Amino acid sequence: MLNDHVKIMALIRDAGEVIGRKKLQKIIYIAKKINFPFQERYNFHFYGPYSEELTLRIEEMCNLGFVYETKEKKGGYYQYRYTLSEEGTKFLSISSLDIPKLKEFTLDINEKSSRFLELVSTLLFFEDLTKDEMIEKVHTVKAKLNYTEDEIADAFSYIDELRKMDKLS
């Protein structure tokens, strides 16, 4: 039952901290898309792929005292920080979870901005389309973000890098 929770806790541990609910959603979605064993179901939402299951699991882990969710006021909005608690660390230490390359992936992707991860995850959500159709979709569903050609090219390059990482495991 807690196996899916343990995977999320391991990712948070490996990151050190994840700043932002949206960022955590995107990191796990992208991890799932490049074949890390995350099970959460995603639908397309205002900020791109979103999983209600992941939201509930995070809430459960916070309620169990395994994950700390710290709410900070940032100007006109709140930002959330996720870190693994001491109890979460103890719980992970008795788990037999071993996901090759998860730490390498997590450290790399956690350095990216939420804006960039929103673009990458949106492209991955529409990966069954042609490249031109994917770009057109981004310009349609993310019109307000005004992604540049360079940002889109960087996102495609990053997806290629991630897929190479998957092949090495």
Backbone as CSV, one residue per row, in Angstrom:
resi,resn,N_x,N_y,N_z,CA_x,CA_y,CA_z,C_x,C_y,C_z
1,MET,0.819,-1.204,0.000,0.000,0.000,0.000,0.853,1.254,0.000
2,LEU,1.872,1.314,0.828,2.685,2.514,0.924,3.818,2.550,-0.095
3,ASN,3.897,1.567,-0.978,4.977,1.518,-1.951,5.035,2.774,-2.813
4,ASP,3.881,3.254,-3.271,3.848,4.474,-4.083,4.262,5.688,-3.261
5,HIS,3.902,5.701,-1.984,4.306,6.787,-1.092,5.825,6.793,-0.916
6,VAL,6.403,5.606,-0.767,7.847,5.475,-0.559,8.608,6.047,-1.756
7,LYS,8.137,5.801,-2.964,8.800,6.320,-4.159,8.832,7.847,-4.142
8,ILE,7.717,8.450,-3.761,7.632,9.913,-3.694,8.553,10.437,-2.589
9,MET,8.562,9.747,-1.440,9.437,10.149,-0.341,10.899,10.066,-0.764
10,ALA,11.264,9.029,-1.511,12.647,8.876,-1.980,13.018,10.029,-2.904
11,LEU,12.107,10.420,-3.764,12.362,11.538,-4.669,12.569,12.827,-3.875
12,ILE,11.723,13.077,-2.888,11.859,14.283,-2.063,13.173,14.247,-1.284
13,ARG,13.512,13.082,-0.749,14.790,12.932,-0.038,15.953,13.251,-0.965
14,ASP,15.929,12.681,-2.164,17.021,12.881,-3.111,17.132,14.340,-3.546
15,ALA,16.015,15.033,-3.612,16.018,16.449,-4.007,16.552,17.340,-2.893
16,GLY,16.415,16.894,-1.652,16.735,17.751,-0.511,15.512,18.551,-0.131
17,GLU,14.959,19.258,-1.076,13.659,19.921,-0.949,13.146,20.221,-2.348
18,VAL,11.832,20.248,-2.462,11.195,20.645,-3.715,10.360,21.873,-3.381
19,ILE,10.598,22.942,-4.131,9.883,24.193,-3.869,8.756,24.340,-4.875
20,GLY,7.525,24.179,-4.382,6.345,24.396,-5.206,5.554,23.130,-5.467
21,ARG,4.246,23.253,-5.279,3.351,22.127,-5.576,3.386,21.783,-7.053
22,LYS,3.335,22.832,-7.875,3.345,22.607,-9.324,4.635,21.903,-9.733
23,LYS,5.755,22.334,-9.178,7.039,21.735,-9.536,7.081,20.256,-9.159
24,LEU,6.588,19.919,-7.971,6.560,18.514,-7.545,5.687,17.687,-8.493
25,GLN,4.540,18.220,-8.867,3.662,17.529,-9.823,4.393,17.269,-11.135
26,LYS,5.087,18.289,-11.646,5.758,18.150,-12.940,6.931,17.185,-12.865
27,ILE,7.719,17.253,-11.779,8.871,16.349,-11.644,8.407,14.894,-11.682
28,ILE,7.357,14.582,-10.937,6.900,13.190,-10.883,6.258,12.774,-12.206
29,TYR,5.539,13.689,-12.851,4.965,13.366,-14.156,6.071,13.050,-15.167
30,ILE,7.090,13.910,-15.209,8.185,13.712,-16.152,8.921,12.405,-15.830
31,ALA,9.150,12.144,-14.550,9.797,10.892,-14.142,8.996,9.696,-14.656
32,LYS,7.693,9.762,-14.499,6.828,8.669,-14.961,6.934,8.504,-16.481
33,LYS,6.963,9.616,-17.195,7.005,9.563,-18.656,8.316,8.999,-19.189
34,ILE,9.387,9.080,-18.395,10.653,8.497,-18.870,10.925,7.162,-18.176
35,ASN,9.854,6.553,-17.690,9.865,5.171,-17.197,10.386,4.939,-15.791
36,PHE,10.398,5.969,-14.947,10.589,5.689,-13.532,9.259,5.122,-13.041
37,PRO,9.274,4.252,-12.039,8.063,3.499,-11.671,7.044,4.249,-10.799
38,PHE,6.619,5.426,-11.253,5.560,6.150,-10.549,4.226,5.760,-11.170
39,GLN,3.202,5.608,-10.328,1.923,5.054,-10.778,0.791,6.075,-10.887
40,GLU,1.008,7.286,-10.423,-0.078,8.267,-10.362,-0.658,8.549,-11.751
41,ARG,-1.977,8.653,-11.798,-2.670,8.988,-13.050,-2.733,10.508,-13.168
42,TYR,-2.543,10.987,-14.384,-2.539,12.425,-14.655,-3.591,12.783,-15.687
43,ASN,-4.143,13.974,-15.529,-5.021,14.587,-16.517,-4.443,15.948,-16.846
44,PHE,-4.862,16.512,-17.988,-4.378,17.852,-18.314,-5.194,18.867,-17.536
45,HIS,-4.498,19.819,-16.944,-5.093,20.808,-16.063,-4.551,22.173,-16.462
46,PHE,-4.970,23.194,-15.772,-4.569,24.564,-16.087,-3.051,24.729,-16.207
47,TYR,-2.299,24.133,-15.295,-0.836,24.251,-15.316,-0.155,23.059,-15.983
48,GLY,-0.872,22.334,-16.797,-0.301,21.159,-17.457,-0.750,19.896,-16.760
49,PRO,-0.020,18.803,-16.937,-0.400,17.527,-16.321,-0.507,17.658,-14.798
50,TYR,-1.604,17.113,-14.271,-1.880,17.210,-12.829,-2.457,15.878,-12.353
51,SER,-2.024,15.454,-11.162,-2.520,14.207,-10.586,-3.177,14.465,-9.237
52,GLU,-4.453,14.199,-9.166,-5.171,14.277,-7.891,-4.627,13.217,-6.938
53,GLU,-4.263,12.040,-7.481,-3.694,10.969,-6.655,-2.415,11.438,-5.960
54,LEU,-1.564,12.146,-6.692,-0.326,12.641,-6.099,-0.636,13.653,-4.995
55,THR,-1.575,14.527,-5.231,-1.973,15.506,-4.218,-2.425,14.798,-2.946
56,LEU,-3.224,13.761,-3.097,-3.711,13.010,-1.928,-2.575,12.268,-1.229
57,ARG,-1.661,11.693,-1.998,-0.536,10.984,-1.377,0.356,11.941,-0.588
58,ILE,0.603,13.111,-1.137,1.407,14.112,-0.428,0.704,14.500,0.876
59,GLU,-0.599,14.727,0.791,-1.374,15.070,1.984,-1.281,13.954,3.029
60,GLU,-1.397,12.713,2.592,-1.288,11.576,3.516,0.096,11.517,4.165
61,MET,1.135,11.726,3.372,2.495,11.678,3.924,2.730,12.810,4.918
62,CYS,2.140,13.959,4.651,2.231,15.078,5.600,1.484,14.720,6.887
63,ASN,0.297,14.161,6.747,-0.501,13.774,7.923,0.181,12.687,8.750
64,LEU,0.929,11.804,8.083,1.659,10.750,8.786,2.968,11.259,9.399
65,GLY,3.322,12.489,9.067,4.552,13.071,9.599,5.804,12.658,8.847
66,PHE,5.649,12.103,7.631,6.794,11.666,6.843,7.375,12.793,5.987
67,VAL,6.526,13.732,5.608,6.937,14.844,4.748,6.480,16.143,5.397
68,TYR,7.362,17.132,5.353,7.006,18.476,5.819,6.583,19.312,4.625
69,GLU,5.435,19.969,4.766,4.986,20.926,3.767,4.998,22.284,4.463
70,THR,5.883,23.160,4.025,6.013,24.472,4.632,5.402,25.497,3.695
71,LYS,4.462,26.281,4.216,3.762,27.286,3.424,4.416,28.646,3.673
72,GLU,4.808,29.318,2.594,5.445,30.625,2.698,4.688,31.638,1.860
73,LYS,4.500,32.819,2.410,3.849,33.882,1.646,4.882,34.526,0.736
74,LYS,4.586,34.572,-0.550,5.466,35.184,-1.547,4.670,36.231,-2.301
75,GLY,4.778,37.469,-1.879,4.015,38.517,-2.558,2.524,38.238,-2.431
76,GLY,1.863,38.038,-3.566,0.423,37.827,-3.559,-0.002,36.367,-3.579
77,TYR,0.919,35.464,-3.340,0.549,34.049,-3.362,1.342,33.283,-2.316
78,TYR,0.970,32.020,-2.134,1.691,31.143,-1.211,2.518,30.148,-2.004
79,GLN,3.673,29.854,-1.471,4.558,28.859,-2.064,4.769,27.756,-1.029
80,TYR,4.860,26.524,-1.496,5.026,25.380,-0.603,6.389,24.745,-0.824
81,ARG,7.015,24.338,0.289,8.294,23.628,0.242,8.073,22.243,0.817
82,TYR,8.630,21.249,0.147,8.503,19.867,0.605,9.873,19.326,0.978
83,THR,9.969,18.793,2.189,11.184,18.135,2.654,10.776,16.871,3.389
84,LEU,11.698,15.942,3.451,11.455,14.698,4.170,11.733,14.921,5.654
85,SER,10.847,14.460,6.498,11.031,14.592,7.949,11.961,13.496,8.454
86,GLU,12.342,13.598,9.707,13.162,12.550,10.323,12.405,11.224,10.315
87,GLU,11.090,11.283,10.602,10.265,10.061,10.552,10.240,9.474,9.147
88,GLY,10.152,10.337,8.150,10.178,9.874,6.766,11.502,9.227,6.419
89,THR,12.580,9.807,6.901,13.908,9.245,6.670,14.028,7.864,7.309
90,LYS,13.521,7.733,8.536,13.547,6.426,9.226,12.726,5.401,8.450
91,PHE,11.543,5.822,8.018,10.664,4.918,7.277,11.341,4.450,5.987
92,LEU,11.982,5.378,5.278,12.683,5.013,4.037,13.827,4.052,4.304
93,SER,14.481,4.199,5.446,15.640,3.360,5.741,15.261,1.884,5.905
94,ILE,14.010,1.603,6.246,13.580,0.208,6.379,12.924,-0.318,5.100
95,SER,12.826,0.557,4.110,12.232,0.166,2.832,13.301,-0.484,1.961
96,SER,12.900,-1.397,1.127,13.844,-2.056,0.221,13.828,-1.408,-1.170
97,LEU,13.304,-0.202,-1.239,13.188,0.497,-2.523,14.561,0.769,-3.133
98,ASP,14.690,0.436,-4.396,15.904,0.764,-5.129,15.494,1.155,-6.539
99,ILE,15.612,2.440,-6.840,15.277,2.917,-8.182,16.558,3.491,-8.789
100,PRO,17.221,2.712,-9.646,18.457,3.197,-10.261,18.246,4.535,-10.973
101,LYS,19.216,5.409,-10.795,19.263,6.715,-11.461,18.244,7.730,-10.942
102,LEU,17.420,7.392,-9.947,16.432,8.352,-9.457,17.111,9.578,-8.861
103,LYS,18.162,9.375,-8.081,18.821,10.521,-7.453,19.442,11.431,-8.507
104,GLU,20.124,10.864,-9.477,20.729,11.655,-10.558,19.651,12.471,-11.287
105,PHE,18.562,11.809,-11.634,17.442,12.478,-12.298,16.894,13.608,-11.430
106,THR,16.647,13.310,-10.160,16.015,14.264,-9.251,16.880,15.497,-9.029
107,LEU,18.151,15.290,-8.815,19.051,16.433,-8.595,19.088,17.330,-9.826
108,ASP,19.097,16.729,-11.006,19.128,17.509,-12.240,17.820,18.262,-12.465
109,ILE,16.721,17.567,-12.397,15.440,18.188,-12.747,14.998,19.222,-11.699
110,ASN,15.377,19.021,-10.461,14.985,19.952,-9.405,15.652,21.318,-9.576
111,GLU,16.714,21.382,-10.376,17.384,22.654,-10.657,16.627,23.489,-11.695
112,LYS,15.726,22.851,-12.413,14.984,23.546,-13.471,13.851,24.380,-12.870
113,SER,13.453,25.403,-13.602,12.354,26.267,-13.134,11.001,25.587,-13.336
114,SER,10.026,26.002,-12.561,8.655,25.488,-12.726,8.127,25.798,-14.117
115,ARG,8.450,26.971,-14.626,8.001,27.374,-15.965,8.530,26.383,-17.010
116,PHE,9.825,26.058,-16.915,10.431,25.130,-17.860,9.817,23.737,-17.726
117,LEU,9.618,23.284,-16.484,9.038,21.953,-16.268,7.588,21.898,-16.734
118,GLU,6.879,23.009,-16.644,5.508,23.058,-17.171,5.535,22.855,-18.689
119,LEU,6.503,23.458,-19.352,6.650,23.285,-20.799,7.032,21.846,-21.145
120,VAL,8.041,21.308,-20.471,8.491,19.939,-20.737,7.352,18.947,-20.517
121,SER,6.638,19.092,-19.396,5.557,18.147,-19.099,4.403,18.279,-20.095
122,THR,4.144,19.499,-20.556,3.085,19.694,-21.552,3.477,19.029,-22.874
123,LEU,4.720,19.200,-23.278,5.174,18.524,-24.503,5.057,17.013,-24.360
124,LEU,5.467,16.489,-23.219,5.369,15.044,-22.996,3.919,14.565,-22.970
125,PHE,3.017,15.397,-22.469,1.605,15.021,-22.424,1.058,14.818,-23.843
126,PHE,1.576,15.616,-24.773,1.109,15.541,-26.164,2.107,14.836,-27.085
127,GLU,2.926,13.935,-26.523,3.988,13.305,-27.301,3.490,12.374,-28.408
128,ASP,2.211,12.040,-28.395,1.686,11.183,-29.460,1.413,11.982,-30.741
129,LEU,1.565,13.303,-30.669,1.388,14.161,-31.840,2.724,14.328,-32.553
130,THR,2.691,14.886,-33.763,3.945,15.217,-34.444,4.595,16.387,-33.701
131,LYS,5.864,16.602,-33.963,6.581,17.699,-33.296,5.911,19.045,-33.573
132,ASP,5.535,19.293,-34.823,4.864,20.560,-35.165,3.523,20.689,-34.441
133,GLU,2.781,19.584,-34.354,1.496,19.606,-33.643,1.702,19.844,-32.145
134,MET,2.777,19.271,-31.589,3.084,19.497,-30.171,3.356,20.980,-29.920
135,ILE,4.135,21.582,-30.793,4.471,23.012,-30.648,3.215,23.860,-30.777
136,GLU,2.387,23.511,-31.745,1.123,24.238,-31.937,0.239,24.103,-30.687
137,LYS,0.195,22.911,-30.118,-0.602,22.659,-28.908,-0.089,23.522,-27.751
138,VAL,1.226,23.593,-27.585,1.810,24.425,-26.528,1.388,25.877,-26.716
139,HIS,1.478,26.361,-27.948,1.095,27.759,-28.205,-0.399,27.996,-27.973
140,THR,-1.191,26.941,-28.093,-2.631,27.064,-27.859,-2.964,26.973,-26.374
141,VAL,-2.532,25.905,-25.716,-2.940,25.690,-24.315,-2.104,26.501,-23.322
142,LYS,-0.951,26.984,-23.757,-0.062,27.776,-22.894,0.196,29.153,-23.506
143,ALA,-0.792,29.682,-24.219,-0.619,30.951,-24.938,-0.168,32.084,-24.006
144,LYS,-0.715,32.141,-22.811,-0.389,33.237,-21.889,1.068,33.207,-21.434
145,LEU,1.718,32.054,-21.534,3.110,31.954,-21.081,4.111,32.396,-22.153
146,ASN,3.626,32.551,-23.392,4.470,33.052,-24.484,5.833,32.365,-24.564
147,TYR,5.828,31.054,-24.639,7.081,30.327,-24.766,7.744,30.689,-26.094
148,THR,9.039,30.932,-26.039,9.791,31.289,-27.244,10.224,30.024,-27.978
149,GLU,10.661,30.211,-29.217,11.179,29.080,-29.994,12.382,28.469,-29.289
150,ASP,13.234,29.317,-28.697,14.414,28.820,-27.978,14.013,27.993,-26.763
151,GLU,13.016,28.437,-26.011,12.557,27.677,-24.844,12.016,26.310,-25.266
152,ILE,11.256,26.299,-26.355,10.691,25.040,-26.850,11.810,24.122,-27.339
153,ALA,12.780,24.670,-28.045,13.918,23.866,-28.511,14.690,23.308,-27.309
154,ASP,14.893,24.127,-26.273,15.576,23.662,-25.057,14.795,22.530,-24.389
155,ALA,13.469,22.649,-24.383,12.625,21.617,-23.766,12.743,20.299,-24.535
156,PHE,12.713,20.360,-25.864,12.881,19.139,-26.662,14.265,18.518,-26.425
157,SER,15.287,19.353,-26.331,16.647,18.844,-26.060,16.709,18.170,-24.697
158,TYR,16.055,18.782,-23.722,16.060,18.223,-22.376,15.336,16.873,-22.342
159,ILE,14.224,16.780,-23.062,13.492,15.511,-23.149,14.400,14.433,-23.762
160,ASP,15.147,14.799,-24.803,16.084,13.847,-25.414,17.141,13.394,-24.408
161,GLU,17.686,14.334,-23.617,18.672,13.995,-22.577,18.072,13.020,-21.570
162,LEU,16.850,13.290,-21.153,16.182,12.435,-20.173,15.961,11.035,-20.725
163,ARG,15.583,10.943,-21.956,15.357,9.638,-22.581,16.662,8.845,-22.681
164,LYS,17.771,9.518,-22.888,19.079,8.839,-22.895,19.400,8.302,-21.511
165,MET,19.047,9.066,-20.466,19.265,8.628,-19.093,18.463,7.355,-18.853
166,ASP,17.239,7.306,-19.347,16.378,6.126,-19.185,17.032,4.898,-19.819
167,LYS,17.659,5.068,-20.962,18.255,3.937,-21.678,19.465,3.370,-20.931
168,LEU,20.063,4.172,-20.063,21.253,3.726,-19.340,20.920,2.865,-18.125
169,SER,19.660,2.906,-17.694,19.344,2.147,-16.470,19.171,0.688,-16.719
